[in-house]
Amino acid sequence: MIRNLEIVCKVNDSLREDVGALKRQKRKLEKVIKEKDNDLETIKKKLVDSKVVLKKFGSQSEKLDEILASRRFEPRHRGFGYINKA
């Protein structure tokens, strides 16, 4: 009976050590998850900012195309600001 009790105590001690190790591992993993979540939020903010910049660039590019198209030389234009190359 005492022998069985000693074995049970050793198993319990071993299990306590395992539980402690698992708790430490859990804390480490929770820390990693928190860091990854923070990284994800930062990346999401950068993505939103990039989309805004691209949208502005696209609309400005269209405006620039319109300006350049309106400034093309047409031979019928005469007067101040136009150069006669004929």
FISEDO-107755 format. One record per residue (C-alpha): residue number from 1; residue in three letters; x, y, z negated. Coordinates in nm, 4 decimals. Example, Ala and Ser with C-alpha at 12.3 -4.5 7.8 and 13.67 -1.06 7.14 Angstrom:
   nr  rest      east     north        up
    1   ALA    1.2300   -0.4500   -0.7800
    2   SER    1.3670   -0.1060   -0.7140
***
This chain:
   nr  rest      east     north        up
    1   MET    0.0000    0.0000    0.0000
    2   ILE    0.2789    0.2433   -0.0905
    3   ARG    0.4588    0.1503    0.2302
    4   ASN    0.1484    0.2408    0.4334
    5   LEU    0.1213    0.5716    0.2464
    6   GLU    0.4852    0.6551    0.3299
    7   ILE    0.4221    0.5794    0.6961
    8   VAL    0.1109    0.7988    0.6960
    9   CYS    0.3063    1.0835    0.5318
   10   LYS    0.5837    1.0578    0.7932
   11   VAL    0.3286    1.0592    1.0747
   12   ASN    0.1552    1.3616    0.9195
   13   ASP    0.4871    1.5469    0.8903
   14   SER    0.5649    1.4667    1.2528
   15   LEU    0.2210    1.5841    1.3605
   16   ARG    0.2608    1.9105    1.1647
   17   GLU    0.5896    1.9739    1.3442
   18   ASP    0.4203    1.9044    1.6775
   19   VAL    0.1343    2.1400    1.5898
   20   GLY    0.3840    2.4126    1.4950
   21   ALA    0.5739    2.3665    1.8214
   22   LEU    0.2502    2.3772    2.0198
   23   LYS    0.1392    2.6959    1.8424
   24   ARG    0.4724    2.8626    1.9256
   25   GLN    0.4403    2.7507    2.2865
   26   LYS    0.0836    2.8833    2.2980
   27   ARG    0.1966    3.2265    2.1707
   28   LYS    0.4708    3.2391    2.4335
   29   LEU    0.2270    3.1475    2.7095
   30   GLU   -0.0260    3.4049    2.5898
   31   LYS    0.2492    3.6673    2.6029
   32   VAL    0.3372    3.5655    2.9599
   33   ILE   -0.0312    3.5795    3.0585
   34   LYS   -0.0623    3.9288    2.9109
   35   GLU    0.2459    4.0462    3.1030
   36   LYS    0.1117    3.8960    3.4263
   37   ASP   -0.2267    4.0631    3.3697
   38   ASN   -0.0505    4.3978    3.3230
   39   ASP    0.1488    4.3383    3.6418
   40   LEU   -0.1718    4.2515    3.8256
   41   GLU   -0.3418    4.5727    3.7122
   42   THR   -0.0397    4.7766    3.8236
   43   ILE   -0.0429    4.6084    4.1641
   44   LYS   -0.4178    4.6656    4.2005
   45   LYS   -0.3692    5.0384    4.1292
   46   LYS   -0.0888    5.0566    4.3856
   47   LEU   -0.3090    4.8796    4.6401
   48   VAL   -0.5920    5.1275    4.5874
   49   ASP   -0.3479    5.4184    4.6205
   50   SER   -0.2036    5.2678    4.9388
   51   LYS   -0.5504    5.2261    5.0878
   52   VAL   -0.6238    5.5934    5.0186
   53   VAL   -0.2974    5.6986    5.1845
   54   LEU   -0.3673    5.4784    5.4870
   55   LYS   -0.7188    5.6156    5.5190
   56   LYS   -0.5872    5.9731    5.5085
   57   PHE   -0.3144    5.8853    5.7572
   58   GLY   -0.5689    5.7336    5.9950
   59   SER   -0.7971    6.0364    5.9864
   60   GLN   -0.5040    6.2769    6.0237
   61   SER   -0.3716    6.0714    6.3139
   62   GLU   -0.7077    6.1013    6.4896
   63   LYS   -0.7073    6.4781    6.4342
   64   LEU   -0.3548    6.5026    6.5710
   65   ASP   -0.4578    6.3046    6.8789
   66   GLU   -0.7464    6.5468    6.9340
   67   ILE   -0.5147    6.8471    6.8998
   68   LEU   -0.2599    6.7006    7.1387
   69   ALA   -0.5309    6.6112    7.3888
   70   SER   -0.6703    6.9645    7.3819
   71   ARG   -0.3230    7.1164    7.4369
   72   ARG   -0.2504    6.9308    7.7617
   73   PHE   -0.1509    7.1622    8.0442
   74   GLU   -0.4182    7.2179    8.3015
   75   PRO   -0.3311    7.4202    8.6138
   76   ARG   -0.6475    7.6307    8.5987
   77   HIS   -0.5411    7.7831    8.2672
   78   ARG   -0.3995    8.1299    8.3058
   79   GLY   -0.3307    8.4184    8.0793
   80   PHE   -0.1595    8.4805    7.7523
   81   GLY   -0.0058    8.1623    7.6074
   82   TYR    0.0063    7.9758    7.9367
   83   ILE    0.3168    7.9415    8.1460
   84   ASN    0.2863    7.9525    8.5227
   85   LYS    0.5111    7.6792    8.6558
   86   ALA    0.3717    7.6786    9.0087
***
